[in-house]
Structure formats: structure tokens, C-alpha cells
Amino acid sequence: MPRWDLLKLERYFKPIPTLKMPIMSIQTSRGCPHKCDFCTVPVFAGGKMRYRDPAHLLREIDAYGAEFFSIADDNLIVNPDAAAQLFKTLAKRKLSWFGFFDTQSIKRPELVELAAKSGCRRAFLGIESIHPNELASVNKKFNRPEKYEELIRLFHRNGIAVDVGILFGFEDETVESTLETIEELKRCNVETAIFSVMTPFPGTALYQRTKDKLLHTDWDRYTGEEVVWVREGTDAEQTRRLLQLAFEQFYSVPSIYKRVLSPRSHAQRKLLATISNLRFRSIIKHRFPEPLPPDFLRSARQARLAYA
């Protein structure tokens, strides 16, 4: 068993103050058979799935004694039989946990129900884009934007909050397309969203086709927060502005109220979602200290009229 007793646990963040211990990160499998162009997982973890012995997993959970776990697997439901076994194993302990699912969850509602019964409170979905042409350009055509609302409702019906990942840096992105994305996420009542810039990490298919277009190889800056390569039809500064606009619009006070605080929001999801949204609001102020230019804001206000 890992020597968790060697850690100074009081120094670790507890998202819910009433927790006795910080969130524990645990891994039950490695690998992912999908081959999304931007993703590093198939490179360093491989495409073949490998699974831990459930009995060993329970021993590790018991050794730590936490109430809330982060399951670090890259895709919890890619193997339905293994997922069902995992969720039944976790159900033997009274835990809360969050983990990474893919959009194919919509085909397996029974697994989402099992996950909820085993203690799943939050699910991360890499939806990346609401535009099919953008998804096709990064080899993620199995994502179906027309099914996103139904997918998110599936998790919500089971009391599971939804975090989504959205990529910026596709060709021909505009203020209009960004606002369209934000309005769709708000309409679906997504609890939290992580917006990042598509980055060609070494070893990925995206890197192979863009390595001659890199602006630099200062790997410390390959964080998903800035543009590091030259793309057709997309300006680096424009991408940064669109990223800032997305964060500020999605985490505005009216947006937070509509998505997580309105009377129709699920009570079980409100606490974690509220804490997460308020933390993102504080992060935004540090990440984007400079306000958006007036001319850019004017164009955003004009574009927003289409959604009034």
C-alpha cells in the first residue's frame, strides 16, 4: 500500500470543509482505445486497457480512509463489463467520488445509474466542441453534439454533476461561435467547464502534423493556456480573447445562478457546483488580469443580440 501516512494531509485542499480528509486520487485502470489527435493518453498509457484487482483497490481505499475520491482513470466506461464490476466494487464502501467518462455513456444508461449508486457525484466529459466539423478535424467524430443535452440529462437524472472540457484553437473561430458554445452549455445546465487551447504535445498526432508550425519549444509554456503553433485562419491573440470571453461569460453571476443555483437545480449537486464556480471566478481574475479591449467587447455585445 502507498504510505499515505507520510503525507502532511493538513496541507492538502478540501473542497468541502466538512470532510475529515482531503480528496484521495486513485487509479483503477490505464489506457484508452480512442485516438484523438490532441490527446497524450494513448502515447504514454497505451491503447490497451489494463485493470487493477478490485480486492487490491478496496485495500488501498481502506488504507487511506477518505470519504471522497478522485478516480484518475482516463475513461471509466470504455469497457462496460469492467466498469460494472468497478462500480459494484466501489458500492461496497460508502464513498463519494468523481471520474472521467466519455460521450459514449449515452449508450450505457445502466452504467451511469450504477456509477451513481456507487457514490459518483461528478463526471468529467471531454466534449471538446459543439461543432461536428471541428470534432472531425481532431479525429473525435464519435462525439455527437446533437446528443449532448440528452447525455447531460442522463447524468443529472442520477444526481451527478457534469464538468466538460472545451477546446479552443480550431480554424475560423469567431465571437459568434464562442457565444454559441457558451449558450449551449448554459442551456444544458452544465455545472462547470474547463476551457483550454488545443496544444500539440510531443508524441501526439496533432504534434506530428504541426511540428513545423511551432512558435517555440519552451515546454514549460505548453500548458493549454496559450497558443504555441501557427494555425490557418486563426490568430493567436484572437484565440486568447475568445478563451477569456468564454471563461467570463460562463462564470458570470447570472450564468452561475441559472446553471447551479436556480430553484430547478438538483439539490444534491448544488454545493460542489457552487464551490467550483466561485473558485473559477477567483482564478479568472488572476489568469486574465487585463480586461478585454473595448472594440472586442462591442463585437461580443452585438453578437450576443442573436441569443437575446
C-alpha positions in Angstrom: 0.0 0.0 0.0 1.2 3.6 -0.7 2.5 5.3 2.5 -0.2 7.9 2.8 0.7 8.4 6.4 3.9 10.1 5.3 2.0 13.0 3.8 1.1 16.1 5.7 -2.5 15.9 4.9 -3.5 19.1 6.6 -1.7 20.9 3.8 -4.0 19.5 1.1 -7.1 21.1 -0.2 -10.5 20.0 1.0 -13.3 21.2 -1.4 -15.9 20.6 1.2 -14.8 21.9 4.7 -16.7 19.2 6.5 -14.6 16.4 5.0 -12.3 14.8 7.5 -9.5 14.3 4.9 -8.6 15.8 1.5 -9.7 14.1 -1.7 -7.7 11.0 -2.5 -6.6 10.3 -6.1 -6.7 6.6 -7.1 -6.3 4.8 -10.3 -8.2 1.6 -11.3 -7.1 1.2 -14.9 -4.8 2.6 -17.6 -5.1 3.2 -21.3 -7.7 4.4 -23.8 -8.5 2.9 -27.2 -9.6 6.2 -28.7 -7.0 8.0 -30.8 -8.0 11.7 -30.5 -5.3 13.7 -32.3 -4.6 16.1 -29.4 -4.6 13.6 -26.6 -1.4 12.3 -24.9 -3.1 9.3 -23.1 -2.6 6.7 -25.9 1.0 7.9 -26.2 2.1 7.4 -22.5 -0.6 5.0 -21.3 -1.2 3.0 -24.5 -4.4 2.0 -26.2 -4.8 -1.4 -24.5 -6.8 -1.3 -21.2 -5.3 -2.8 -18.1 -7.2 -3.1 -14.9 -6.4 -3.5 -11.2 -7.6 -6.3 -9.0 -10.8 -4.9 -7.3 -9.7 -6.5 -4.0 -6.4 -4.6 -4.0 -8.3 -1.4 -4.9 -10.5 -1.8 -1.8 -7.5 -2.4 0.4 -6.0 0.9 -0.8 -9.3 2.7 -0.2 -9.5 1.3 3.3 -5.8 2.2 4.0 -6.4 5.8 3.2 -9.8 6.2 4.9 -11.0 9.1 2.8 -14.7 9.9 2.2 -14.2 11.5 -1.3 -12.1 10.1 -4.1 -10.9 11.3 -7.5 -10.6 8.3 -9.8 -7.9 9.2 -12.3 -8.7 6.6 -15.0 -8.8 8.3 -18.4 -12.1 6.5 -19.4 -14.2 4.7 -16.9 -16.8 3.2 -19.2 -14.8 2.2 -22.3 -15.2 -1.5 -21.2 -18.8 -1.9 -20.0 -18.2 -5.2 -18.1 -15.1 -3.8 -16.3 -17.0 -0.6 -15.5 -19.9 -2.5 -14.0 -17.6 -4.6 -11.9 -15.7 -1.4 -10.7 -18.9 0.4 -9.7 -20.2 -2.7 -7.8 -16.9 -2.9 -6.0 -17.0 0.8 -5.0 -20.6 0.4 -3.8 -19.2 -1.9 -1.0 -17.9 1.3 0.6 -19.9 4.4 1.4 -17.8 6.8 -0.7 -18.2 9.9 -2.8 -16.1 10.1 -6.0 -15.7 11.8 -9.4 -14.2 10.5 -12.5 -13.7 10.7 -16.3 -16.4 9.4 -18.7 -16.7 9.7 -22.4 -19.7 10.7 -24.5 -20.5 7.0 -25.3 -22.0 6.9 -21.8 -25.3 7.8 -23.5 -25.4 4.3 -24.9 -25.0 2.8 -21.4 -27.5 4.5 -19.1 -27.4 1.4 -16.8 -23.7 2.1 -16.1 -24.4 5.8 -15.2 -27.0 4.5 -12.8 -24.6 2.0 -11.3 -21.9 4.8 -11.0 -24.4 7.0 -9.1 -25.3 4.2 -6.7 -21.6 3.6 -6.1 -21.1 7.2 -5.0 -20.3 9.1 -8.2 -21.0 12.8 -7.6 -19.3 14.4 -10.6 -18.4 13.3 -14.1 -16.0 14.9 -16.5 -16.9 14.7 -20.2 -14.4 15.8 -22.9 -17.0 17.1 -25.4 -14.3 19.5 -26.9 -16.7 21.3 -29.3 -20.3 21.6 -30.2 -19.4 21.8 -34.0 -19.1 18.4 -35.9 -16.6 19.8 -38.4 -14.2 20.7 -35.5 -14.6 17.3 -33.9 -13.8 15.6 -37.2 -10.7 17.6 -37.6 -9.2 16.1 -34.4 -10.4 12.5 -35.0 -13.2 12.7 -32.4 -16.2 12.1 -34.6 -17.7 9.7 -32.1 -18.8 12.8 -30.1 -22.3 13.7 -31.2 -23.1 17.3 -30.4 -26.8 16.8 -31.1 -26.8 14.2 -28.2 -25.0 16.4 -25.6 -28.2 17.7 -24.0 -29.6 14.2 -23.6 -26.2 12.9 -22.3 -26.0 15.6 -19.7 -29.6 15.0 -18.6 -28.7 11.3 -18.1 -26.1 12.2 -15.5 -28.3 14.9 -13.9 -31.2 12.4 -13.6 -28.9 10.3 -11.5 -27.8 13.2 -9.3 -24.3 13.5 -10.9 -22.9 17.0 -11.7 -21.2 17.4 -15.1 -17.9 19.1 -15.8 -17.0 19.5 -19.5 -13.8 20.1 -21.4 -13.9 22.6 -24.3 -11.0 23.2 -26.7 -10.1 26.5 -28.4 -7.8 26.9 -31.4 -9.8 25.4 -34.2 -9.7 27.2 -37.6 -12.1 30.1 -38.2 -13.3 30.5 -34.6 -15.3 33.7 -34.0 -17.0 35.6 -31.3 -20.3 34.2 -32.6 -19.2 30.5 -32.4 -17.8 31.1 -28.9 -21.1 32.6 -27.7 -23.0 29.8 -29.3 -20.9 27.3 -27.3 -21.5 29.1 -24.1 -25.2 29.4 -24.6 -25.4 25.7 -25.4 -23.5 24.8 -22.1 -25.8 27.1 -20.2 -28.9 25.7 -21.8 -27.8 22.2 -20.8 -27.1 23.4 -17.2 -23.5 22.2 -17.2 -22.1 22.7 -13.7 -18.5 23.6 -14.7 -16.5 23.9 -17.8 -12.7 23.9 -18.4 -11.7 25.9 -21.5 -8.2 25.3 -22.9 -6.2 25.9 -26.0 -5.6 22.9 -28.3 -1.9 22.2 -27.8 0.4 19.9 -29.9 2.1 17.9 -27.2 5.1 15.8 -28.4 4.1 12.3 -29.5 0.5 13.1 -30.4 -0.9 13.1 -34.0 -1.5 16.8 -33.7 2.2 17.4 -33.0 3.3 15.3 -35.9 1.3 17.4 -38.4 2.1 20.8 -36.8 5.7 20.4 -35.6 6.9 22.6 -38.5 4.5 25.3 -37.3 5.5 25.6 -33.7 6.1 29.1 -32.4 8.7 27.7 -29.9 9.6 24.6 -27.9 9.6 26.1 -24.4 7.8 23.1 -23.0 7.0 24.9 -19.7 4.6 27.0 -21.7 2.7 24.1 -23.2 0.0 24.3 -20.6 -3.1 24.6 -22.7 -3.4 28.2 -21.7 -1.7 29.8 -24.7 -1.3 29.4 -28.5 2.1 27.7 -29.3 1.7 27.0 -33.0 0.6 28.8 -36.2 -2.8 27.8 -37.5 -4.6 28.6 -40.7 -7.3 31.2 -40.3 -6.8 31.7 -36.5 -4.9 34.5 -34.8 -3.1 33.8 -31.5 -4.4 37.0 -29.8 -7.9 36.4 -31.1 -7.8 32.9 -29.6 -6.7 34.2 -26.2 -9.5 36.8 -26.3 -12.1 34.2 -27.2 -10.8 32.0 -24.3 -11.1 34.9 -21.9 -14.6 35.7 -23.2 -15.7 32.1 -22.7 -14.5 32.0 -19.1 -16.0 35.4 -18.2 -19.4 34.6 -19.9 -19.7 31.1 -18.5 -18.7 32.1 -14.9 -20.7 35.3 -14.8 -23.0 35.6 -11.8 -26.2 35.3 -13.9 -24.8 32.2 -15.6 -23.9 30.6 -12.3 -27.4 31.3 -10.9 -29.1 29.8 -14.0 -26.9 26.7 -14.1 -26.5 25.7 -10.4 -28.5 28.0 -8.1 -31.9 28.3 -9.6 -34.8 26.5 -7.8 -34.9 23.8 -10.5 -31.3 22.8 -10.0 -30.8 19.4 -8.3 -30.1 20.0 -4.6 -27.5 17.2 -4.3 -25.3 18.9 -7.0 -25.6 22.5 -5.7 -22.9 22.5 -3.0 -19.9 21.2 -5.0 -21.0 23.1 -8.1 -21.3 26.4 -6.2 -17.9 25.9 -4.7 -16.3 25.1 -8.1 -17.9 28.0 -9.8 -16.8 30.5 -7.2 -13.2 29.1 -7.3 -13.2 29.5 -11.1 -14.3 33.1 -10.7 -11.3 33.8 -8.5 -9.0 32.0 -10.9 -10.2 34.0 -13.8 -9.2 37.3 -12.2 -5.6 36.0 -11.8 -5.4 34.3 -15.2 -6.8 37.3 -17.2 -5.8 40.4 -15.2 -6.3 42.7 -18.2 -9.9 43.5 -19.4 -10.9 42.7 -22.9 -10.4 45.5 -25.4 -13.5 47.8 -25.9 -13.8 47.1 -29.6 -13.8 43.3 -28.9 -16.4 43.7 -26.2 -18.6 45.8 -28.6 -18.4 43.0 -31.2 -19.3 40.5 -28.4 -22.3 42.6 -27.4 -23.5 42.8 -30.9 -23.1 39.1 -31.5 -25.0 38.4 -28.2 -28.1 40.0 -29.5 -28.6 36.9 -31.7 -29.3 35.0 -28.5 -31.5 37.6 -26.7 
